[in-house]
């Protein structure tokens, strides 16, 4: 009998209370994001599995960013726990503002500490399932790299294994040999019971937290193998959660203070609820089920602040255009504006599409974008589009050549010419994971310097145009949360899916969350000023940021803080302010 088994047997018999630490090293998978302000389902499900067997258990949740403030303090705390569970794994790593995922080196350093010799450590999540994705363009390293120092690597659904372990009926070794997938019934139970763990998230007190919600795991296209590089088909037949289970989970999260949600944990939201799931590569959407779920969410979370979605398969829209339009209209009825339907396009090169079994042809992708823009480009009272498509482009796939760049650019320029607004374009390099149909990463056929020139061309010629259409000059963006400060610039973002990074010159009265007005655009970011603009408190840096003013005019107007009208400001500046900015001033 292992040490842990002896401990947990004592716990089962009520000899002493359970004490378990959950360390959130953050995850980023094809269908789930868990980097702050997002909180993934992993810590919630795991906490629910513990509390299901030990309602009085002490579960200590911390993020890796909290741990970094003091490794010693964190390790001292973990050494008093019966079990330390690390959640980690980047399958589609990107650039993050809200947090930094745990590295392999940090994992080894933390869990090699001798103070943890009497505490059992477990690794769960994408790193346990698929290996460690270090960076794009490289093959993922095996999870064995982390065992040791981590005692056990648990593949599969962690809520199932943790449940078996903490029940005291199975040793870790036995639990690992009898892994079974989580059923929708089990997910419902642990999701609801684990909701209170978010009270320990460092962002919860400032309201800057968004819960990732799962509708199903796996991919409908598993029956044809799915995309060559993707890990989602490895889950097998998708197991769909009933709409009411999702509503109950959101009700539980809402009751502990969460006000922002993303229905993001699925390969294709429009396929959710389809009766053809598991039998057809592109199941017919079921708008009635989406209506049941979204209307239920609004009923139990009446004052939610964000309700967004994530993945939509462009092939589904192309194969089932009318049902997809109805599905999009359901989302429009209940969500909050600024939403993005992320389309996994990956490539517009026919040879790459064929070799990698990608979701849609260029014509089908174009049809999907036209459909979403036609329905979702309606704007709210602040001028922000309701629902726009996003595009993922992936490089390093089999069949790729320099012609791939030409195919992708021709398509993107077509979007600009037709004024088909795409909310964002993600550009990534593929990571090779074991057991996928992608046979490693053999190196891109595109030279490195050409790839980066191509990427920069997209940012300057495509992204910059798109962002001007999405949020024109003078657009009011409410509830911008401060992320951090770089010199005299404050970085802020709204809470939501793929929020735009906002740069604001430093000034007076900038608190944790403020409203902003857009004054300039970058390829993937915005420059904003506090809204409303109050001349008396506007800093020199902020005056200088207004297009056309410059340093001398800014200094001149800053010396006259009691200006009381647009006319007086323009007179002092000897400059006519743009019409789109005048409405933003407040002289009260």
C-alpha positions in Angstrom: 0.0 0.0 0.0 1.5 3.4 -1.1 1.9 6.3 1.3 -0.9 8.1 -0.4 -3.2 5.2 -0.2 -2.6 4.9 3.5 -3.3 8.6 3.9 -6.5 8.5 1.9 -7.7 5.4 3.6 -7.4 7.4 6.9 -9.2 10.3 5.2 -12.0 8.1 4.0 -12.5 6.8 7.6 -12.7 10.3 8.9 -9.5 10.2 11.0 -8.5 13.7 9.9 -9.6 16.3 7.4 -8.4 16.3 3.8 -6.0 19.0 2.6 -5.4 19.3 -1.1 -3.6 21.9 -3.2 -4.5 22.7 -6.8 -1.9 24.6 -8.7 -3.2 26.2 -11.9 -0.2 26.3 -14.3 -2.7 27.4 -17.1 -3.9 25.6 -20.2 -4.4 26.5 -23.8 -5.9 23.8 -26.0 -7.8 23.8 -29.3 -11.1 24.1 -27.4 -10.2 25.6 -24.0 -8.3 28.6 -22.6 -7.3 28.8 -19.0 -4.9 31.8 -18.9 -6.2 34.7 -16.7 -8.7 36.3 -16.9 -10.0 32.9 -18.1 -10.4 30.1 -15.6 -10.7 26.7 -17.2 -13.0 23.8 -16.1 -10.0 21.8 -14.8 -9.7 23.3 -11.3 -13.5 23.5 -10.9 -14.0 19.9 -11.9 -11.1 18.6 -9.7 -12.3 20.6 -6.7 -15.8 19.2 -7.3 -14.5 15.6 -7.4 -12.7 16.2 -4.0 -15.7 17.8 -2.4 -18.0 15.1 -3.7 -16.3 12.6 -1.5 -15.0 15.0 1.3 -17.4 17.9 1.6 -15.3 19.4 4.4 -12.0 19.0 2.6 -9.7 22.0 2.5 -8.9 22.6 -1.1 -6.3 25.3 -1.7 -6.3 26.8 -5.2 -3.5 29.1 -6.5 -2.3 30.2 -9.9 1.3 29.9 -11.0 1.5 33.7 -11.1 0.7 33.7 -7.4 3.2 31.0 -6.7 5.9 33.0 -8.5 5.6 35.8 -5.8 7.2 33.3 -3.4 8.3 29.8 -4.3 9.3 29.2 -0.7 5.9 30.2 0.8 4.1 28.0 -1.8 6.2 25.0 -1.2 5.8 25.3 2.6 2.1 25.3 2.1 2.1 22.4 -0.2 4.3 20.4 2.2 1.3 20.4 4.6 -1.1 18.9 2.0 -1.9 15.3 1.3 -1.9 15.9 -2.4 -0.7 18.6 -4.8 -2.3 18.6 -8.2 -0.6 20.5 -11.0 -2.8 21.5 -14.0 -0.7 22.5 -17.0 -0.3 22.3 -20.8 -0.1 24.5 -23.9 -1.3 22.7 -27.0 -1.7 26.0 -29.0 0.6 28.4 -27.2 0.2 32.1 -27.9 1.2 35.4 -26.4 -0.5 36.2 -23.1 -1.1 39.4 -21.2 -3.1 38.2 -18.2 -0.7 35.5 -17.0 2.4 33.4 -17.9 1.9 29.6 -18.1 4.2 27.4 -16.1 7.4 26.3 -17.8 9.0 22.9 -17.8 12.0 24.4 -15.9 9.7 25.9 -13.2 7.9 22.6 -12.8 11.1 20.7 -12.2 12.4 23.4 -9.8 9.2 23.5 -7.7 8.5 19.8 -7.5 12.1 18.7 -6.9 12.1 20.5 -3.5 12.9 18.1 -0.7 10.1 19.7 1.4 7.7 17.8 -0.8 9.2 14.4 -0.2 6.2 13.4 2.0 3.6 14.9 -0.2 2.3 13.2 -3.3 2.3 15.3 -6.5 0.2 14.7 -9.6 0.3 16.2 -13.1 -3.0 16.5 -15.0 -4.2 18.3 -18.1 -2.8 18.6 -21.6 0.8 18.0 -20.5 -0.3 14.7 -19.0 -2.5 13.7 -21.9 -0.4 14.8 -24.9 3.0 15.9 -23.8 4.6 19.3 -23.3 4.2 21.7 -26.2 7.1 24.1 -25.8 6.7 26.3 -28.8 5.4 26.4 -32.3 7.5 24.7 -35.0 8.8 22.0 -32.6 7.7 18.5 -31.6 6.1 18.3 -28.1 8.3 16.5 -25.5 6.9 13.5 -23.6 5.3 14.0 -20.2 7.9 11.6 -18.9 10.2 14.6 -18.8 8.3 15.7 -15.7 8.1 12.3 -13.9 10.1 12.7 -11.8 10.0 15.2 -10.1 6.1 14.9 -10.3 5.2 11.6 -8.6 2.3 10.6 -11.0 1.3 11.7 -14.5 -2.5 11.2 -14.9 -3.8 11.1 -18.5 -7.5 11.1 -19.3 -10.1 13.0 -17.5 -8.6 14.2 -14.2 -11.9 14.5 -12.4 -12.4 10.7 -12.8 -9.0 9.7 -11.5 -9.0 12.2 -8.7 -12.4 11.0 -7.7 -11.2 7.4 -7.6 -8.1 8.4 -5.5 -9.7 10.6 -2.9 -12.6 8.1 -2.4 -9.9 5.9 -0.7 -11.0 2.9 -2.6 -8.1 2.8 -5.1 -4.4 3.4 -5.0 -3.0 5.8 -7.5 -1.5 2.9 -9.5 -4.9 1.1 -9.6 -6.7 4.3 -10.5 -4.3 4.9 -13.4 -4.9 1.4 -14.7 -8.7 1.8 -14.7 -9.1 5.2 -16.3 -12.6 5.7 -17.7 -14.0 8.8 -19.5 -16.1 11.2 -17.5 -19.8 11.0 -18.4 -22.1 14.0 -18.7 -23.7 13.0 -15.4 -20.4 13.0 -13.5 -19.4 16.3 -15.1 -22.7 17.9 -14.0 -22.0 16.8 -10.4 -18.4 18.0 -10.2 -19.0 21.2 -12.2 -21.7 22.3 -9.8 -19.9 21.2 -6.6 -16.6 22.7 -7.7 -17.9 26.1 -8.6 -17.0 27.7 -5.2 -13.2 27.2 -5.9 -13.3 30.3 -8.1 -13.6 32.4 -4.9 -9.9 31.7 -4.5 -8.9 33.0 -7.9 -6.8 36.2 -7.6 -9.0 38.1 -10.1 -12.4 37.3 -8.6 -12.5 40.3 -6.2 -11.9 42.8 -9.0 -14.5 41.0 -11.2 -11.9 40.3 -13.8 -12.6 36.6 -14.4 -14.3 34.7 -17.2 -15.3 31.0 -16.8 -14.8 28.7 -19.7 -17.8 26.4 -20.1 -17.8 23.0 -21.7 -20.6 21.7 -24.0 -18.8 18.6 -25.2 -15.3 17.3 -25.6 -13.9 15.8 -28.7 -14.5 16.6 -32.4 -17.4 15.6 -34.7 -14.9 15.0 -37.4 -13.2 12.2 -35.5 -14.9 9.8 -37.8 -12.6 10.9 -40.6 -9.6 11.5 -38.3 -10.0 15.2 -38.0 -7.3 17.7 -38.8 -3.9 16.0 -39.0 -2.3 18.0 -36.2 -5.2 18.3 -33.7 -5.6 16.5 -30.4 -9.4 16.8 -30.1 -10.2 13.7 -32.3 -8.2 11.6 -29.8 -11.2 12.0 -27.3 -13.3 9.7 -29.6 -17.0 10.1 -29.9 -18.1 13.5 -28.6 -20.1 13.3 -25.3 -22.6 16.1 -25.2 -23.8 17.7 -22.0 -27.5 18.4 -21.7 -28.4 22.1 -21.9 -29.9 22.1 -18.4 -26.6 20.8 -17.0 -24.7 23.7 -18.5 -27.4 26.1 -17.2 -27.1 24.6 -13.7 -23.3 25.0 -13.7 -23.5 28.7 -14.8 -26.1 29.2 -12.0 -23.6 27.8 -9.5 -20.8 30.0 -10.8 -23.1 33.0 -10.9 -24.0 32.4 -7.2 -20.3 32.7 -6.2 -19.8 36.0 -8.1 -18.8 35.1 -11.6 -20.4 37.5 -14.2 -18.6 36.5 -17.4 -18.8 33.3 -19.3 -17.6 31.9 -22.6 -19.2 28.9 -24.2 -15.9 27.9 -25.5 -15.1 24.2 -24.7 -16.1 22.5 -27.9 -14.8 22.0 -31.4 -17.8 23.5 -33.0 -20.6 25.3 -31.1 -23.0 25.1 -34.0 -22.8 21.3 -33.9 -23.8 21.2 -30.2 -27.1 19.4 -29.7 -27.0 17.9 -33.1 -28.7 14.5 -33.4 -26.1 13.5 -36.0 -23.2 14.0 -33.6 -21.0 10.9 -33.8 -22.4 9.7 -37.1 -21.7 12.6 -39.5 -18.5 14.6 -40.1 -20.6 17.8 -40.3 -23.6 17.3 -38.1 -26.7 19.4 -38.9 -27.0 22.3 -36.3 -29.8 22.1 -33.8 -30.8 25.7 -33.1 -33.6 24.6 -30.7 -31.0 23.1 -28.3 -28.9 26.2 -28.5 -32.0 28.3 -27.8 -32.7 26.1 -24.7 -29.2 26.5 -23.4 -28.7 30.3 -24.1 -32.2 31.3 -22.8 -31.6 29.2 -19.7 -28.3 30.9 -19.1 -30.0 34.3 -19.3 -32.7 33.1 -16.9 -30.3 32.0 -14.1 -27.7 34.8 -14.7 -29.8 37.8 -15.4 -27.1 40.4 -14.7 -24.2 38.7 -16.4 -21.7 41.1 -18.0 -20.3 38.9 -20.7 -21.7 35.9 -22.6 -19.4 34.9 -25.5 -18.6 31.9 -27.7 -15.6 30.5 -29.3 -15.1 27.8 -32.0 -17.3 27.4 -35.0 -16.5 25.1 -37.9 -16.6 26.9 -41.3 -17.4 23.5 -42.9 -20.6 23.2 -40.8 -21.8 26.6 -42.1 -20.9 25.7 -45.7 -22.7 22.3 -45.5 -25.7 23.5 -43.6 -26.2 27.2 -44.4 -29.8 27.7 -43.3 -29.5 25.9 -40.0 -26.2 27.7 -39.3 -27.8 31.1 -39.9 -30.5 30.2 -37.4 -27.8 29.1 -34.9 -26.0 32.4 -35.3 -29.2 34.3 -34.7 -29.8 32.4 -31.5 -26.3 33.4 -30.3 -27.1 37.0 -31.3 -30.3 37.0 -29.3 -28.7 36.1 -26.0 -25.0 36.9 -26.0 -23.2 40.2 -25.3 -21.6 42.3 -28.1 -18.0 42.1 -29.1 -18.3 38.4 -29.6 -16.0 36.3 -31.9 -16.7 33.0 -33.7 -13.2 31.5 -34.2 -13.0 29.6 -37.5 -10.2 27.0 -37.6 -9.2 27.7 -41.2 -5.5 26.8 -40.8 -4.7 27.2 -44.5 -6.2 28.4 -47.8 -3.7 26.3 -49.8 -5.7 23.4 -51.5 -2.7 21.1 -51.2 -2.3 21.7 -47.5 -6.1 21.3 -47.0 -6.0 18.0 -48.8 -2.9 16.6 -47.1 -4.1 17.5 -43.6 -7.9 16.8 -43.9 -8.7 20.4 -43.0 -12.3 21.5 -42.4 -13.1 23.6 -45.4 -12.1 24.7 -48.9 -11.3 28.4 -49.6 -14.8 28.8 -51.2 -16.4 27.2 -48.1 -14.5 29.4 -45.7 -15.5 32.5 -47.7 -19.1 31.4 -47.6 -18.8 31.0 -43.8 -17.3 34.4 -43.3 -19.9 36.1 -45.5 -22.6 34.4 -43.5 -21.3 35.5 -40.1 -20.5 39.0 -41.2 -23.9 39.4 -42.8 -25.7 38.4 -39.5 -23.2 39.5 -36.9 -22.0 42.9 -38.1 -25.0 44.6 -36.5 -23.7 47.0 -33.9 -24.8 47.8 -30.4 -25.5 51.2 -29.0 -21.8 51.9 -28.6 -21.0 51.0 -32.1 -19.3 47.6 -31.4 -20.2 44.7 -33.8 -22.1 41.9 -32.1 -20.6 38.7 -33.7 -17.7 38.6 -36.1 -15.6 35.7 -37.4 -12.0 35.1 -36.4 -9.4 33.2 -38.5 -6.7 30.8 -37.3 -3.8 30.3 -39.7 -1.3 27.5 -39.1 2.1 27.0 -40.7 4.5 24.1 -40.9 1.9 21.5 -42.1 2.6 18.8 -44.7 2.1 20.0 -48.3 3.2 23.5 -47.4 5.3 25.5 -49.8 6.0 29.2 -50.6 2.9 29.1 -52.7 1.0 28.7 -49.3 1.8 32.3 -48.4 0.4 33.4 -51.8 -2.8 31.5 -51.3 -3.3 32.9 -47.8 -2.5 36.5 -48.8 -4.8 36.4 -51.9 -7.7 35.2 -49.6 -7.1 37.9 -47.0 -6.9 40.6 -49.6 -10.2 39.4 -51.0 -11.7 39.9 -47.5 -10.4 43.5 -47.4 -11.7 44.2 -50.9 -15.1 42.9 -50.1 -15.0 44.7 -46.7 -15.7 41.4 -44.9 -14.6 42.2 -41.4 -12.6 39.6 -39.5 -12.2 40.3 -35.8 -8.8 38.8 -35.5 -6.2 36.6 -37.3 -4.2 34.2 -35.3 -0.9 33.1 -36.9 0.7 30.1 -35.4 3.3 27.4 -36.2 2.3 23.8 -35.7 3.4 21.7 -32.7 3.7 17.9 -33.3 2.0 15.8 -30.7 2.2 12.0 -30.3 -0.8 9.9 -31.6 -2.0 12.7 -33.9 -2.0 12.0 -37.6 0.7 14.6 -38.1 4.0 12.7 -38.3 6.1 15.0 -36.2 7.2 18.5 -37.3 9.8 18.1 -40.1 10.4 21.8 -40.6 8.4 24.3 -42.6 9.1 24.5 -46.3 8.8 28.3 -45.8 12.1 30.0 -44.9 12.0 31.6 -41.5 12.7 35.1 -42.7 10.0 34.8 -45.3 7.5 33.5 -42.7 8.1 36.6 -40.5 7.9 39.0 -43.4 4.6 37.3 -44.3 3.3 37.6 -40.8 4.3 41.3 -40.6 2.5 41.9 -44.0 -0.7 40.5 -42.6 -0.4 42.6 -39.5 0.2 45.8 -41.4 -1.9 45.4 -44.5 -4.8 43.3 -43.2 -5.1 43.6 -39.4 -4.8 47.3 -39.4 -7.6 47.8 -41.9 -9.8 45.3 -40.1 -9.4 46.8 -36.7 -10.3 50.3 -38.0 -13.6 48.8 -39.3 -14.3 46.9 -36.1 -13.8 49.8 -33.7 -13.6 53.1 -35.6 -12.1 56.3 -34.1 -14.3 57.7 -31.3 -15.8 54.3 -30.3 -16.5 54.0 -26.6 -15.2 50.9 -24.9 -16.7 50.3 -21.5 -15.1 48.4 -18.6 -11.4 48.3 -19.6 -9.4 46.4 -16.9 -5.8 47.4 -16.2 -3.4 44.6 -16.9 -0.1 46.2 -16.2 2.1 49.3 -16.9 5.0 49.7 -19.3 6.7 53.0 -18.7 4.2 55.7 -19.3 1.7 53.4 -21.0 -1.0 51.4 -19.2 -2.2 48.2 -20.9 -5.9 47.5 -20.5 -8.4 45.0 -22.0 -12.1 44.3 -21.8 -13.4 41.1 -20.4 -14.4 38.8 -23.2 -13.3 36.5 -26.0 -10.1 37.7 -27.8 -10.3 41.2 -26.2 -8.3 43.9 -28.0 -5.2 45.2 -26.1 -5.6 48.9 -25.4 -2.7 51.3 -24.8 -3.5 54.3 -22.6 -1.0 57.1 -21.8 -0.7 57.4 -18.0 -2.6 60.1 -16.2 -4.7 60.9 -13.2 -7.7 58.9 -12.0 -6.9 55.7 -13.8 -8.2 53.0 -11.6 -8.6 49.2 -11.9 -11.4 49.5 -14.4 -12.3 52.5 -16.6 -14.1 53.4 -19.8 -12.1 54.4 -22.8 -12.5 56.2 -26.2 -10.5 54.9 -29.2 -8.1 57.5 -30.7 -5.8 55.4 -32.8 -5.2 51.9 -34.2 -2.3 49.5 -34.4 -2.2 46.1 -36.2 -3.7 44.2 -33.2 -4.3 46.9 -30.6 -5.8 50.3 -29.9 -4.8 53.6 -28.3 -7.4 54.9 -26.0 -8.0 57.8 -23.6 -10.1 57.8 -20.5 -13.8 58.4 -21.3 -15.1 61.0 -20.8 -12.1 63.2 -21.5 -11.9 65.9 -18.7 -9.4 68.6 -19.7 -8.6 69.5 -16.1 -7.3 65.9 -15.4 -6.0 65.1 -18.8 -2.2 64.5 -18.5 0.5 65.8 -20.9 1.0 62.3 -22.2 -2.7 62.0 -23.0 -2.9 65.3 -24.8 0.2 64.3 -26.9 -1.5 61.0 -27.9 -4.4 62.7 -29.7 -3.6 62.5 -33.4 -2.4 65.8 -34.8 -1.7 67.7 -31.5 2.0 66.9 -30.8 4.2 67.9 -27.9 4.2 71.7 -28.3 0.4 72.0 -28.6 0.0 69.5 -25.7 2.2 71.6 -23.5 0.3 74.7 -24.4 -3.1 73.4 -23.6 -1.9 71.6 -20.4 -1.0 75.1 -19.0 -4.6 76.1 -19.3 -6.5 73.5 -17.2 -9.7 75.6 -16.9 -10.8 75.5 -20.6 -14.5 75.1 -20.7 -15.5 74.3 -24.3 -14.3 72.6 -27.4 -14.0 76.1 -29.0 -11.6 77.3 -26.2 -9.5 74.1 -26.6 -9.3 74.5 -30.4 -8.4 78.2 -30.0 -5.6 77.4 -27.5 -4.3 74.6 -29.7 -4.7 76.5 -33.0 -6.0 73.1 -34.2 -9.4 71.7 -35.1 -10.2 68.5 -33.2 -11.6 65.6 -35.2 -15.4 65.4 -35.1 -15.3 61.8 -33.8 -13.4 63.0 -30.7 -15.5 66.0 -29.7 -18.3 64.0 -28.2 -15.9 62.4 -25.7 -15.2 65.7 -23.8 -16.8 66.5 -20.5 -16.5 70.0 -19.1 -18.6 69.6 -16.0 
